[in-house]
Amino acid sequence: MAELGRLRASIDNMDAALVHLLAERFKITQQVGVLKAAHDLPPADPAREAEQIRRLRALAEDSHLDPEFAEKFLAFIVSEVVRHHEAIRRDHPTDR
């Protein structure tokens, strides 16, 4: 049972690190959203998203992580980012 506790503590530490990394990622994507709104760029960038999917799937394969899972994870993050970018665009209209 001590081993189970040790493993769970490691999982808890990794979960905390993931949350902090996601928070930092979203701080940066918020800045991207402001720039996109300022330059009248669309909230979504399908070409960039496709490239990110290819890159993340390759990283997942190299790390022995299911590429399908990695793609679903990225899709969820990207959908949140696009939602944030749409809100920024709505809240900060430019002279279009």
C-alpha distance (Angstrom), angle and dihedral (degrees) to the residues before:
residue distance angle dihedral
M1 . . .
A2 3.80 . .
E3 3.80 88.3 .
L4 3.80 90.6 52.5
G5 3.80 90.3 52.0
R6 3.81 91.5 48.8
L7 3.80 92.1 49.7
R8 3.79 92.1 47.5
A9 3.80 90.8 50.0
S10 3.81 88.7 53.4
I11 3.80 90.1 50.2
D12 3.82 90.3 49.9
N13 3.81 90.4 52.0
M14 3.80 91.9 49.6
D15 3.81 91.2 48.1
A16 3.81 89.5 52.9
A17 3.81 90.5 49.5
L18 3.82 90.7 49.6
V19 3.80 91.2 52.4
H20 3.81 91.6 49.8
L21 3.81 91.8 47.1
L22 3.80 91.5 49.2
A23 3.81 90.4 49.5
E24 3.81 90.3 52.8
R25 3.81 91.1 46.0
F26 3.80 91.3 52.5
K27 3.82 91.7 48.7
I28 3.79 88.0 57.8
T29 3.80 94.7 43.7
Q30 3.81 88.7 51.6
Q31 3.81 87.6 58.6
V32 3.80 89.2 49.0
G33 3.82 89.0 51.8
V34 3.80 91.5 53.1
L35 3.81 90.7 50.4
K36 3.80 91.6 47.4
A37 3.81 91.2 50.7
A38 3.81 91.8 47.0
H39 3.81 91.4 51.6
D40 3.81 95.3 40.1
L41 3.80 93.0 -116.1
P42 3.80 120.4 154.5
P43 3.82 118.3 -98.1
A44 3.81 92.2 -122.2
D45 3.80 127.4 54.0
P46 3.83 107.9 -166.4
A47 3.82 93.9 -174.8
R48 3.81 91.9 52.9
E49 3.81 90.8 44.9
A50 3.82 91.7 51.7
E51 3.80 90.8 50.2
Q52 3.81 90.7 48.7
I53 3.81 90.4 51.2
R54 3.80 91.4 51.5
R55 3.81 91.2 47.6
L56 3.80 94.7 46.1
R57 3.81 93.3 46.7
A58 3.81 89.8 53.1
L59 3.82 91.1 48.3
A60 3.79 89.8 48.9
E61 3.79 92.2 51.0
D62 3.81 91.0 48.7
S63 3.82 89.0 50.7
H64 3.81 94.5 46.4
L65 3.80 91.4 -113.7
D66 3.80 120.6 137.8
P67 3.84 105.2 -95.8
E68 3.81 90.2 -149.1
F69 3.79 90.0 58.0
A70 3.80 91.1 47.4
E71 3.81 90.6 50.8
K72 3.82 92.5 49.3
F73 3.79 90.1 48.6
L74 3.80 91.7 51.1
A75 3.82 91.8 45.3
F76 3.80 89.7 55.5
I77 3.81 92.0 49.3
V78 3.81 92.7 46.1
S79 3.81 91.9 49.9
E80 3.81 89.0 54.5
V81 3.80 91.6 46.8
V82 3.82 91.7 50.8
R83 3.80 89.9 48.0
H84 3.82 89.3 52.7
H85 3.82 91.3 46.9
E86 3.80 90.7 51.3
A87 3.81 89.8 51.8
I88 3.81 91.7 48.7
R89 3.80 90.4 49.8
R90 3.80 90.6 48.9
D91 3.82 93.1 46.8
H92 3.83 95.7 43.4
P93 3.80 107.5 41.4
T94 3.78 117.0 -173.5
D95 3.78 130.9 -149.2
R96 3.79 95.5 -89.6
